[in-house]
Amino acid sequence: MGADSGDGLRYRVAPRVRRPYLETMTDADRIEALLDIVDDSRTEQPAVSEQLAVLGLVERRGKARFWPTNAGWNLMSSLGRPFDVASSARRA
């Protein structure tokens, strides 16, 4: 199991491995995951929250907690407004 690099040297080709953490999330998936984080009645999924952190939509708050960044709040738009305590305090 190998390939020829053209100069007579052979190298091993790694088999393709399915990596679920690299699967593409749609905007709807991202919004649902963000709502899971801010709504206490919903269950947060740690692996999905990690993906949102990589995308810059959430930031870590402690060891196992996340909270949306400005980009995350903007993506949620009107769906996230009832949970955005910081912007409610600015409007008051």
Steps between C-alpha positions, in 0.01 A plus 500: 500500500692799380549744221792598283616859546653511152861472610482129575430549871185347641300642785202376696158650439292530814152353473212745501344521842155645557528781751155608622641807674600638159155463343357821365236673708229699328388837636186331634717246687713780641195697617354190667833433676521862615146482636596180683770702677294802604166331581502323837214271396710350218793259520838623381713258295869544592640380165281742307589784738868429430430537127332835565806610699726415207273704272517796741128494580546422871767555762598285794363591839675277747592140441183365337287806429463709187328830424433662160730768365362803313516292183291228667238749618486652151448158344213423739349848438138514621501139622770578757369838612301370802820344639737793437517646850792731421323688221183522712703675770641746244150591374366565851 
